[in-house]
Amino acid sequence: MANSYLTHTTSTPTNNDICTISFWTKFSNVGSDLGVFSQHTDSNNRIQLARLTSGALSLFQKVSSTIEISITTNRLFRDVSAWYHVVIAFDTTQSTASDRVKFYVNGVQETSFSVSTYPSQNTNIRFNSSSLSQEIGRITADTYMDGYMSHVAFVDGQALSPTVFGQTDSTSGIWKFKSPTGVTWGTNGFHLKFENSGNLGLDSSGNSNTFTVNGNGRQSLDTPSNVYATLNPLHRGNKLNEATFSNGNTTHEGTTSGSSYPYTFSTLAPSKGKWYAEFKNSPSGDCIIGIGAGIPDVFLGNTSSAYSASYYRTGQYYTSGSGNNYGSALSNNDIVGVAMDLDNNKLYFSINGTWQNSGVPTSGSTGTGAISITGTASNTTGVYHFACGKAGNDPTDLQANFGNGYFGTTAISSAGSNGNGSLFEYDVPTGYYALNTKNLNTYG
């Protein structure tokens, strides 16, 4: 979350010339710098890793006003649907300058940099210096991570390769998480798994270097092993600058300026199967919730295309640019359930657990109470996304729950049944699933 970070004060290091940091991250905000980790005493004494607004990763260390390290990748990291595994291995005892700091992303060493100021031989790495505050998820008082992190590990005294923390899947060829074993962590080493929701800063290395949690960070089911859909700030329909995104890209907030219909799609999209998601409407405003094809400007009834279907706050649904009476009007903080059946090309909407138009999502091809949607065969992309947005010039706030169990930073009040490991406010219809990579692999 955008104001969340963890802190811990170091002890005398095993070796502050040699160390390794490894972490998995899913970036969210694409419009500003993101702080990954740091030690920040003041502007002239700090080390930090940031994902810049451009999308590049930037490592920077300054001590007593002297820049000791400044390395920025040419590669950009802007995929908000992907988890990246980043390893930075420090060994400033090396005689070759470029061997003193090595970047790896998803198991591959980064070698192309727009800036490449390497440290002098035997330079101390400030993140591992004695009696300083390490920070995870922030680099300054106003530059936070604003995304997801998993398995943050730090090894004091060894410069390790990424294969200690990850491996290539033999079937898919995709780089995946591997639990580190046999690691000598050193005095300041730690391993933050974020498995304990009541103690997210718990150190699992055996060193008891547990971090203090600050801000409103939340445990997420979205992990490198199972990626959940979020809203996509890179696809904002035909109104690119009329919405903001927060809370790990699960909140879409409209603005009071500009014109109508800023909207966005989910990052993941199926071409078959049955899928369920929830959206919370807050505060008052002309919200629009539904599904759309993954092609520009095809959603919300502001087009004659039949590749979308949406539920308006008024209780009407729209397809092919035409409104039709369907269900009840929405009130503030109502939760809209969306059941998308792509096996039978049917769509259903619920309000606070009650299916509108007497809909029965399990009725199959009969489609009791359903909205018929265009078959994927005539959809030029072959896939459908969940989608949401606003129709008027108002600050409508739409919060999506794709199965993580939160609307914004507020946990669902009570989990419904049939979530299959995901957490929704209301019962998930039998045979429907949360939109994540494990379910897509099995049912999509």
Residue pairs with C-beta under 8 A, 6 or more apart in sequence:
1 144
1 146
1 215
1 216
1 217
1 218
1 247
1 248
1 409
2 29
2 144
2 146
2 246
2 247
3 144
3 215
3 216
4 137
4 144
4 145
4 213
4 214
4 215
4 216
4 217
5 35
5 135
5 136
5 137
5 138
5 144
5 145
5 214
5 215
5 217
6 135
6 136
6 137
6 192
6 200
6 201
6 211
6 212
6 213
6 214
6 217
7 133
7 134
7 135
7 136
7 211
7 212
7 214
8 133
8 134
8 190
8 201
8 209
8 210
8 211
8 212
9 131
9 132
9 133
9 134
10 128
10 129
10 130
10 131
10 132
10 133
10 134
10 188
11 130
11 131
11 187
11 188
12 130
12 187
13 19
13 128
13 129
13 130
13 156
13 157
13 186
13 187
13 188
14 156
14 157
14 186
14 187
14 188
14 189
15 128
15 156
15 157
15 186
16 124
16 125
16 128
16 129
16 130
16 156
17 90
17 91
17 92
17 93
17 122
17 123
17 124
17 125
18 90
18 91
18 92
18 93
18 157
18 158
18 159
19 90
19 125
19 127
19 128
19 154
19 155
19 156
19 157
19 158
19 159
19 186
19 188
20 87
20 88
20 89
20 90
20 153
20 154
20 155
20 158
20 159
20 160
21 37
21 49
21 87
21 88
21 127
21 152
21 153
21 154
21 155
22 85
22 86
22 87
22 151
22 152
22 153
22 154
22 155
22 160
22 162
22 164
22 165
22 180
23 36
23 37
23 85
23 86
23 149
23 150
23 151
23 152
23 153
24 83
24 84
24 85
24 86
24 149
24 150
24 151
24 152
24 177
24 223
24 224
25 36
25 83
25 84
25 86
25 145
25 147
25 148
25 149
25 150
26 80
26 81
26 82
26 83
26 84
26 147
26 148
26 149
26 222
26 227
26 248
27 34
27 51
27 77
27 78
27 79
27 80
27 84
27 146
27 147
28 80
28 146
28 147
28 148
28 230
28 233
28 245
28 248
28 249
29 146
29 147
29 233
29 245
30 55
30 78
30 80
30 233
30 234
31 53
31 233
32 53
32 143
32 146
33 50
33 51
33 52
33 53
33 139
33 143
34 50
34 51
34 143
34 144
34 145
34 146
34 147
35 48
35 49
35 50
35 135
35 137
35 138
35 139
35 140
35 143
35 144
35 145
36 48
36 49
36 50
36 51
36 86
36 136
36 137
36 139
36 145
37 48
37 49
37 127
37 134
37 135
37 136
37 137
37 139
37 152
38 46
38 47
38 48
38 49
38 127
38 134
38 135
38 138
38 139
38 140
39 46
39 47
39 48
39 126
39 127
39 129
39 132
39 133
39 134
39 135
40 46
40 48
40 133
40 135
40 139
40 140
41 132
43 62
44 62
44 63
44 64
44 65
45 62
45 63
45 64
45 126
46 60
46 61
46 62
46 126
46 139
47 59
47 60
47 61
47 62
47 69
47 125
47 126
47 127
48 59
48 60
48 61
48 139
48 140
49 57
49 58
49 59
49 60
49 88
49 139
50 57
50 58
50 60
50 139
50 143
51 57
51 58
51 77
52 58
52 72
54 76
55 76
55 77
55 78
56 72
56 73
56 74
56 75
56 76
56 77
56 114
57 72
57 73
57 75
57 77
57 86
57 103
57 105
57 110
58 70
58 71
58 72
58 73
58 115
59 69
59 70
59 71
59 72
59 88
59 101
59 103
60 67
60 69
60 70
60 71
61 67
61 68
61 69
61 70
61 119
61 125
61 126
62 68
63 126
67 117
68 117
68 119
68 120
68 123
69 101
69 117
69 118
69 119
69 123
70 115
70 116
70 117
71 101
71 103
71 113
71 115
71 116
71 117
71 118
72 113
72 114
72 115
72 116
73 103
73 110
73 112
73 113
73 114
74 112
74 113
74 114
75 105
75 110
75 112
77 84
77 105
78 234
80 230
80 232
80 233
80 234
80 249
80 267
81 227
81 229
81 230
81 232
81 267
81 268
82 227
83 148
83 150
83 223
83 224
83 227
84 105
84 106
85 104
85 105
85 106
85 107
85 162
85 165
85 166
85 175
85 177
85 224
86 103
86 104
86 105
87 103
87 104
87 105
87 160
87 161
87 162
87 165
88 101
88 102
88 103
88 104
89 101
89 102
89 104
89 159
89 160
89 161
90 100
90 101
90 125
90 159
91 99
91 100
91 159
92 100
92 101
92 119
92 120
92 121
92 122
92 123
92 124
92 125
93 121
93 122
94 100
94 121
95 121
97 118
97 119
98 116
98 118
100 118
100 119
100 121
100 123
101 118
101 119
102 109
102 159
103 109
103 110
104 110
104 161
104 162
106 166
106 175
107 162
107 163
107 166
107 167
107 168
107 175
126 132
127 134
127 154
128 154
128 156
128 188
134 154
134 188
134 211
136 149
136 152
136 192
136 211
137 144
137 145
137 149
137 217
138 144
138 145
144 215
146 246
146 248
147 248
148 220
148 222
148 248
149 194
150 177
150 193
150 194
150 223
150 224
151 165
151 177
151 191
151 192
151 193
151 194
151 224
152 190
152 191
152 192
152 194
153 165
153 180
153 183
153 189
153 190
153 191
153 192
153 205
154 185
154 188
154 189
154 190
154 191
155 183
155 184
155 185
155 186
155 189
156 185
156 186
156 187
156 188
156 189
157 184
157 186
157 187
157 189
158 183
158 184
158 186
160 183
163 178
164 178
164 180
164 183
165 177
165 178
165 180
166 175
166 176
166 177
166 178
167 175
167 176
167 178
168 174
168 175
168 176
169 175
169 176
176 224
176 225
177 223
177 224
177 225
180 191
183 189
183 205
185 191
185 205
185 206
185 207
187 207
188 207
188 209
189 205
189 207
189 209
190 203
190 205
190 207
190 209
190 210
190 211
191 203
191 204
191 205
192 200
192 201
192 202
192 203
192 204
192 211
193 202
193 204
194 200
194 219
195 202
195 204
196 202
197 219
199 210
199 213
200 213
200 217
200 219
201 210
201 211
201 212
201 213
202 210
203 209
203 210
203 211
216 409
218 406
218 409
218 411
220 228
220 248
220 404
221 228
221 403
221 404
221 405
221 421
221 422
221 423
221 436
222 228
222 230
222 248
222 404
222 436
225 438
226 436
226 437
226 438
227 268
227 436
227 437
228 268
228 402
228 403
228 404
228 422
228 434
228 435
228 436
229 266
229 267
229 268
229 277
229 386
229 402
229 435
229 436
230 248
230 249
230 250
230 266
230 267
230 400
230 402
231 245
231 249
231 250
231 251
231 252
231 264
231 265
231 266
231 267
231 388
231 400
232 249
232 264
232 265
232 266
232 267
233 245
233 249
233 264
235 264
235 265
236 242
236 243
236 262
236 263
236 264
237 261
237 262
237 263
237 264
237 296
237 297
237 299
237 300
237 389
238 261
238 296
238 297
238 302
239 258
239 259
239 260
239 261
239 262
239 263
241 258
242 254
242 255
242 257
242 258
242 259
242 262
243 252
243 253
243 254
243 255
243 262
243 263
243 264
243 389
243 390
244 252
244 253
244 255
245 251
245 252
245 253
245 264
246 253
246 408
247 399
247 406
247 408
247 409
249 267
250 399
250 400
250 401
250 402
250 404
250 406
250 407
250 408
251 397
251 398
251 399
251 400
251 408
252 263
252 264
252 388
252 389
252 397
252 398
252 399
252 400
253 395
253 396
253 397
253 398
254 262
254 285
254 389
254 390
254 394
254 395
254 396
254 397
255 262
255 393
255 395
256 393
256 394
256 395
257 393
258 393
259 393
260 286
260 302
260 390
260 391
260 392
260 393
261 288
261 300
261 302
261 389
261 390
261 391
262 389
262 390
263 288
263 292
263 299
263 300
263 387
263 388
263 389
263 390
264 387
264 388
264 389
265 292
265 294
265 299
265 385
265 386
265 387
266 277
266 385
266 386
266 387
266 400
266 402
266 435
268 385
268 435
268 436
268 437
268 440
269 294
269 381
269 383
269 384
269 385
269 435
270 340
270 342
270 383
270 384
270 435
270 440
270 443
270 444
271 342
271 376
271 382
271 383
271 384
271 444
272 342
272 343
272 376
272 444
273 342
273 343
273 433
273 439
273 440
273 443
273 444
274 339
274 340
274 341
274 342
274 343
274 361
274 429
274 431
274 432
274 433
274 443
275 339
275 340
275 342
275 386
275 432
275 433
275 434
275 435
276 337
276 338
276 339
276 340
276 424
276 428
276 429
276 432
276 433
276 434
277 337
277 338
277 386
277 400
277 401
277 402
277 403
277 434
277 435
278 335
278 336
278 337
278 338
278 400
278 401
278 407
278 424
278 425
278 426
279 287
279 289
279 335
279 336
279 338
279 388
279 398
279 399
279 400
279 401
280 333
280 334
280 335
280 336
280 398
280 399
280 400
280 401
280 407
280 408
281 287
281 289
281 313
281 330
281 331
281 332
281 333
281 334
281 335
281 336
281 396
281 397
281 398
282 332
282 333
282 397
282 398
282 399
283 332
283 395
283 396
283 397
284 332
284 394
284 396
285 313
285 390
285 392
285 394
285 395
285 396
285 397
286 312
286 313
286 390
286 391
286 392
286 394
286 396
287 312
287 313
287 330
287 388
287 389
287 390
287 391
287 396
287 398
288 300
288 301
288 310
288 311
288 312
288 313
288 318
288 388
288 389
288 390
288 391
289 310
289 311
289 336
289 338
289 349
289 387
289 388
289 398
290 299
290 300
290 308
290 309
290 310
290 311
290 317
290 318
290 338
290 347
290 349
290 386
290 387
290 388
291 299
291 308
291 309
291 310
291 338
291 340
291 347
291 373
291 384
291 385
291 386
291 387
292 298
292 299
292 300
292 307
292 308
292 310
292 384
292 385
292 387
293 299
293 305
293 307
293 308
293 379
293 380
293 381
293 383
293 384
293 385
294 381
294 383
294 384
294 385
295 307
295 380
295 381
297 303
298 305
298 307
298 308
299 308
299 310
299 387
299 389
300 308
300 310
300 318
300 387
300 389
300 391
301 308
301 310
301 312
301 318
301 319
301 321
301 322
301 323
302 321
303 321
304 320
304 321
305 320
305 321
306 319
306 320
306 373
306 374
307 374
307 379
307 380
308 318
308 319
308 387
309 317
309 318
309 319
309 347
309 371
309 373
310 317
310 318
310 319
310 387
311 317
311 326
311 327
311 336
311 338
311 349
311 356
312 318
312 323
312 391
313 329
313 330
313 391
314 329
315 325
315 326
315 327
315 328
315 329
315 330
315 356
316 323
316 324
316 325
316 326
317 323
317 324
317 326
317 327
317 349
317 371
318 324
319 371
319 373
326 349
326 356
326 357
326 371
327 349
327 351
327 356
327 357
328 351
328 356
330 336
330 351
334 351
334 352
335 351
335 352
335 353
335 407
335 425
335 426
336 349
336 350
336 351
337 348
337 349
337 350
337 351
337 353
337 355
337 424
337 426
338 347
338 348
338 349
338 386
339 347
339 348
339 349
339 350
339 359
339 361
339 429
339 432
340 347
340 384
340 386
341 347
341 348
341 361
341 364
341 367
341 370
341 432
342 376
342 384
343 364
344 364
344 365
344 367
345 372
345 373
345 374
345 375
345 376
346 361
346 367
346 370
346 371
346 372
346 373
347 370
347 371
347 372
347 373
348 355
348 356
348 359
348 360
348 361
348 369
348 370
348 371
348 429
349 355
349 356
349 359
349 371
350 356
350 359
350 426
352 426
353 416
353 425
353 426
353 427
355 361
355 369
356 369
357 369
358 368
358 369
359 368
359 369
359 370
360 368
360 369
361 370
361 429
361 432
362 429
362 430
362 431
363 369
363 370
373 384
376 382
376 383
376 384
386 400
386 402
386 435
388 398
388 400
389 398
390 396
390 398
399 407
399 408
400 407
401 407
401 412
401 423
401 424
401 425
402 422
402 434
402 435
402 436
403 419
403 422
403 423
403 424
403 434
403 435
403 436
404 422
404 423
405 411
405 412
405 415
405 422
405 423
405 424
406 412
407 425
412 423
412 424
412 425
413 425
414 425
415 423
415 424
415 425
416 424
416 425
416 426
416 427
416 428
417 427
417 428
418 427
418 428
418 429
418 430
419 428
419 434
420 428
420 433
420 434
420 439
421 434
422 428
422 433
422 434
422 436
424 434
428 434
433 439
433 443
